[in-house]
Amino acid sequence: PVQRYIAECLQGTEGPLGKNYNMRWIASLVAEVYRILTRGGIFMYPLDSRNPAKPAKLRLMYEANPMAFIIEQAGGLCSTGRERILDIKPTDIHQRVPLILGSKQEVERVVGYHKES
């Protein structure tokens, strides 16, 4: 699902999304969220499809949940691709989750791709 979304973004105005996209990675979740809040867009830190048994990188309780709360209060969405981040019942304080957050329309598109797969 993530590879499909990236491929569509790379096609620009000629692709199904019909516009050009810039791709950036700041390497700081807080900075990424600030950029999304001020400019829109999407942030994705998915599971590694080559090794699905490998745990996700971001921690639910002190990384994903706080950013999800802020993004959703601003009108965006946050998901693992399968479920809303803020609906997850923690099983461990250090529980890790994949994270897709940002503009509502973009997150809904990626979540839709996950549902199709």
Backbone as CSV, one residue per row, in Angstrom:
resi,resn,N_x,N_y,N_z,CA_x,CA_y,CA_z,C_x,C_y,C_z
1,PRO,0.803,-1.216,0.000,0.000,0.000,0.000,0.845,1.279,0.000
2,VAL,1.915,1.296,0.790,2.769,2.483,0.852,3.522,2.653,-0.464
3,GLN,4.027,1.557,-1.017,4.736,1.643,-2.295,3.810,2.148,-3.397
4,ARG,2.571,1.723,-3.374,1.596,2.189,-4.371,1.394,3.698,-4.243
5,TYR,1.231,4.178,-3.018,1.024,5.606,-2.787,2.238,6.409,-3.263
6,ILE,3.436,5.952,-2.911,4.663,6.648,-3.321,4.774,6.673,-4.845
7,ALA,4.492,5.549,-5.485,4.553,5.482,-6.954,3.590,6.485,-7.579
8,GLU,2.399,6.611,-7.011,1.428,7.578,-7.532,1.907,9.009,-7.322
9,CYS,2.530,9.283,-6.186,3.073,10.626,-5.937,4.170,10.962,-6.941
10,LEU,5.017,9.993,-7.239,6.124,10.220,-8.168,5.654,10.501,-9.589
11,GLN,4.447,10.062,-9.940,3.917,10.302,-11.285,3.490,11.758,-11.482
12,GLY,3.350,12.495,-10.403,3.027,13.916,-10.495,1.711,14.207,-11.184
13,THR,1.688,15.275,-11.973,0.447,15.709,-12.623,-0.065,14.691,-13.631
14,GLU,0.801,13.836,-14.127,0.398,12.819,-15.100,-0.237,11.595,-14.435
15,GLY,-0.073,11.452,-13.134,-0.565,10.273,-12.423,-1.977,10.434,-11.895
16,PRO,-2.458,9.441,-11.164,-3.834,9.440,-10.667,-4.126,10.532,-9.638
17,LEU,-3.092,11.048,-8.971,-3.310,12.099,-7.977,-3.418,13.476,-8.625
18,GLY,-2.902,13.601,-9.838,-3.076,14.814,-10.618,-2.332,16.044,-10.150
19,LYS,-1.301,15.866,-9.309,-0.497,17.023,-8.912,0.906,16.576,-8.534
20,ASN,1.820,17.520,-8.542,3.201,17.236,-8.180,3.354,17.256,-6.663
21,TYR,4.153,16.356,-6.168,4.418,16.251,-4.735,5.901,16.418,-4.481
22,ASN,6.245,17.004,-3.334,7.617,17.036,-2.843,7.717,15.997,-1.745
23,MET,8.833,15.297,-1.686,9.035,14.323,-0.616,10.197,14.783,0.236
24,ARG,9.963,14.811,1.528,10.973,15.254,2.478,10.985,14.309,3.668
25,TRP,12.121,14.271,4.335,12.231,13.527,5.578,13.162,14.316,6.472
26,ILE,12.631,14.826,7.566,13.387,15.698,8.457,14.102,14.899,9.541
27,ALA,13.663,13.670,9.804,14.249,12.778,10.816,13.913,13.206,12.239
28,SER,12.853,13.965,12.400,12.363,14.356,13.721,10.844,14.355,13.648
29,LEU,10.200,13.494,14.419,8.747,13.386,14.361,8.076,14.713,14.691
30,VAL,8.573,15.418,15.689,7.976,16.703,16.066,8.101,17.705,14.918
31,ALA,9.255,17.758,14.283,9.445,18.669,13.148,8.559,18.270,11.971
32,GLU,8.404,16.965,11.750,7.520,16.493,10.674,6.082,16.928,10.939
33,VAL,5.625,16.774,12.171,4.252,17.158,12.523,4.075,18.665,12.371
34,TYR,5.057,19.447,12.791,4.970,20.899,12.623,4.835,21.251,11.142
35,ARG,5.640,20.622,10.311,5.572,20.890,8.868,4.198,20.524,8.309
36,ILE,3.653,19.402,8.729,2.326,18.990,8.265,1.265,19.977,8.734
37,LEU,1.376,20.438,9.973,0.396,21.399,10.491,0.442,22.724,9.733
38,THR,1.622,23.128,9.307,1.754,24.421,8.635,1.620,24.343,7.119
39,ARG,1.943,23.191,6.523,1.940,23.085,5.061,1.078,21.965,4.504
40,GLY,0.587,21.091,5.374,-0.172,19.936,4.903,0.758,18.803,4.533
41,GLY,0.175,17.699,4.134,0.975,16.560,3.707,0.733,15.334,4.554
42,ILE,1.659,14.411,4.463,1.516,13.121,5.133,2.883,12.644,5.601
43,PHE,2.897,11.938,6.726,4.097,11.312,7.270,3.796,9.833,7.419
44,MET,4.709,8.982,6.951,4.489,7.545,7.053,5.733,6.860,7.601
45,TYR,5.530,6.051,8.615,6.580,5.184,9.138,5.954,3.799,9.256
46,PRO,5.821,3.087,8.121,5.098,1.811,8.097,5.944,0.650,8.618
47,LEU,5.303,-0.500,8.717,6.036,-1.735,8.991,6.924,-2.057,7.796
48,ASP,7.967,-2.817,8.032,8.842,-3.277,6.957,8.200,-4.500,6.314
49,SER,7.702,-4.363,5.095,7.005,-5.471,4.431,7.941,-6.643,4.130
50,ARG,9.243,-6.389,4.089,10.202,-7.478,3.858,10.352,-8.359,5.094
51,ASN,10.052,-7.775,6.266,10.179,-8.513,7.521,9.027,-8.121,8.445
52,PRO,7.814,-8.606,8.180,6.639,-8.207,8.964,6.723,-8.573,10.442
53,ALA,7.565,-9.533,10.808,7.705,-9.914,12.214,8.497,-8.870,13.000
54,LYS,9.260,-8.051,12.305,10.053,-7.006,12.954,9.110,-5.941,13.501
55,PRO,9.278,-5.544,14.763,8.354,-4.553,15.329,8.494,-3.186,14.660
56,ALA,7.424,-2.431,14.711,7.443,-1.069,14.182,8.435,-0.233,14.992
57,LYS,8.711,0.962,14.533,9.745,1.785,15.158,9.207,2.726,16.243
58,LEU,8.068,3.362,15.989,7.590,4.418,16.882,6.760,3.863,18.034
59,ARG,6.972,4.426,19.225,6.273,3.974,20.417,4.905,4.637,20.520
60,LEU,3.901,3.827,20.796,2.518,4.290,20.860,2.313,5.348,21.931
61,MET,2.710,5.061,23.150,2.353,5.909,24.287,3.024,7.280,24.283
62,TYR,4.268,7.353,23.856,4.954,8.637,23.981,5.497,9.196,22.675
63,GLU,5.118,8.616,21.553,5.433,9.212,20.253,4.171,9.310,19.397
64,ALA,3.563,8.173,19.091,2.412,8.168,18.178,1.175,8.838,18.776
65,ASN,0.792,8.476,20.004,-0.430,9.040,20.592,-0.402,10.562,20.737
66,PRO,0.663,11.153,21.294,0.658,12.618,21.418,0.562,13.337,20.069
67,MET,1.300,12.843,19.074,1.251,13.477,17.756,-0.104,13.249,17.092
68,ALA,-0.684,12.065,17.296,-2.008,11.769,16.738,-3.055,12.705,17.325
69,PHE,-2.971,12.953,18.612,-3.931,13.852,19.253,-3.843,15.249,18.641
70,ILE,-2.643,15.756,18.487,-2.451,17.100,17.922,-2.956,17.154,16.481
71,ILE,-2.569,16.184,15.667,-2.986,16.162,14.258,-4.502,16.078,14.148
72,GLU,-5.136,15.211,14.929,-6.590,15.064,14.831,-7.319,16.306,15.330
73,GLN,-6.781,16.987,16.318,-7.393,18.235,16.777,-7.330,19.306,15.692
74,ALA,-6.348,19.204,14.814,-6.202,20.157,13.710,-6.979,19.728,12.463
75,GLY,-7.694,18.597,12.539,-8.510,18.155,11.411,-7.899,17.066,10.557
76,GLY,-6.735,16.569,10.938,-6.093,15.497,10.190,-6.483,14.128,10.711
77,LEU,-5.794,13.117,10.226,-6.034,11.736,10.648,-4.716,11.058,10.982
78,CYS,-4.815,10.015,11.826,-3.656,9.211,12.201,-4.065,7.758,12.261
79,SER,-3.255,6.899,11.651,-3.621,5.496,11.544,-2.375,4.624,11.501
80,THR,-2.584,3.344,11.745,-1.531,2.351,11.516,-1.623,1.836,10.086
81,GLY,-2.680,2.225,9.401,-3.013,1.660,8.103,-4.207,0.730,8.238
82,ARG,-4.385,0.212,9.437,-5.486,-0.712,9.718,-6.446,-0.180,10.782
83,GLU,-5.924,0.647,11.703,-6.779,1.197,12.756,-6.287,2.576,13.177
84,ARG,-7.217,3.342,13.726,-6.923,4.685,14.208,-5.969,4.590,15.403
85,ILE,-4.933,5.403,15.406,-3.929,5.374,16.473,-4.574,5.580,17.845
86,LEU,-5.457,6.571,17.967,-6.043,6.885,19.270,-7.039,5.837,19.757
87,ASP,-7.382,4.856,18.929,-8.273,3.766,19.345,-7.512,2.551,19.871
88,ILE,-6.208,2.550,19.745,-5.414,1.393,20.170,-5.329,1.358,21.692
89,LYS,-5.658,0.210,22.265,-5.516,-0.012,23.707,-4.102,-0.544,23.948
90,PRO,-3.274,0.217,24.652,-1.884,-0.205,24.856,-1.789,-1.525,25.620
91,THR,-0.865,-2.360,25.201,-0.593,-3.614,25.903,0.717,-3.534,26.675
92,ASP,1.504,-2.502,26.395,2.808,-2.334,27.034,3.187,-0.861,26.921
93,ILE,3.874,-0.338,27.898,4.243,1.085,27.857,5.168,1.399,26.680
94,HIS,5.923,0.412,26.230,6.852,0.624,25.119,6.341,0.022,23.810
95,GLN,5.049,-0.269,23.734,4.450,-0.861,22.530,4.770,-0.011,21.308
96,ARG,5.116,-0.662,20.216,5.475,0.028,18.973,4.377,-0.153,17.937
97,VAL,4.192,0.877,17.115,3.144,0.845,16.090,3.646,1.495,14.804
98,PRO,3.148,1.017,13.650,3.386,1.769,12.413,2.572,3.056,12.484
99,LEU,2.985,4.082,11.763,2.305,5.369,11.871,2.137,6.023,10.505
100,ILE,0.905,6.433,10.239,0.571,7.230,9.061,-0.240,8.399,9.594
101,LEU,0.260,9.608,9.427,-0.477,10.764,9.945,-0.372,11.932,8.988
102,GLY,-1.369,12.807,9.052,-1.327,13.997,8.222,-2.678,14.449,7.748
103,SER,-2.688,15.064,6.580,-3.908,15.596,5.987,-4.929,14.477,5.803
104,LYS,-6.170,14.772,6.152,-7.231,13.767,6.147,-7.324,13.022,4.819
105,GLN,-7.354,13.745,3.724,-7.521,13.124,2.403,-6.370,12.172,2.076
106,GLU,-5.148,12.576,2.388,-3.985,11.739,2.070,-3.962,10.480,2.934
107,VAL,-4.240,10.622,4.219,-4.247,9.455,5.113,-5.367,8.504,4.718
108,GLU,-6.541,9.038,4.391,-7.650,8.183,3.953,-7.276,7.384,2.708
109,ARG,-6.534,7.989,1.802,-6.104,7.288,0.585,-5.201,6.100,0.944
110,VAL,-4.209,6.330,1.794,-3.280,5.258,2.164,-3.999,4.168,2.966
111,VAL,-4.889,4.553,3.866,-5.668,3.568,4.630,-6.531,2.738,3.677
112,GLY,-7.103,3.382,2.679,-7.883,2.658,1.675,-7.048,1.629,0.938
113,TYR,-5.804,1.969,0.624,-4.906,1.022,-0.037,-4.609,-0.165,0.882
114,HIS,-4.474,0.101,2.184,-4.257,-0.995,3.132,-5.469,-1.926,3.170
115,LYS,-6.660,-1.357,3.121,-7.882,-2.175,3.155,-8.000,-3.044,1.912
116,GLU,-7.513,-2.541,0.770,-7.567,-3.299,-0.482,-6.566,-4.451,-0.504
117,SER,-5.491,-4.319,0.273,-4.429,-5.348,0.215,-4.688,-6.502,1.163
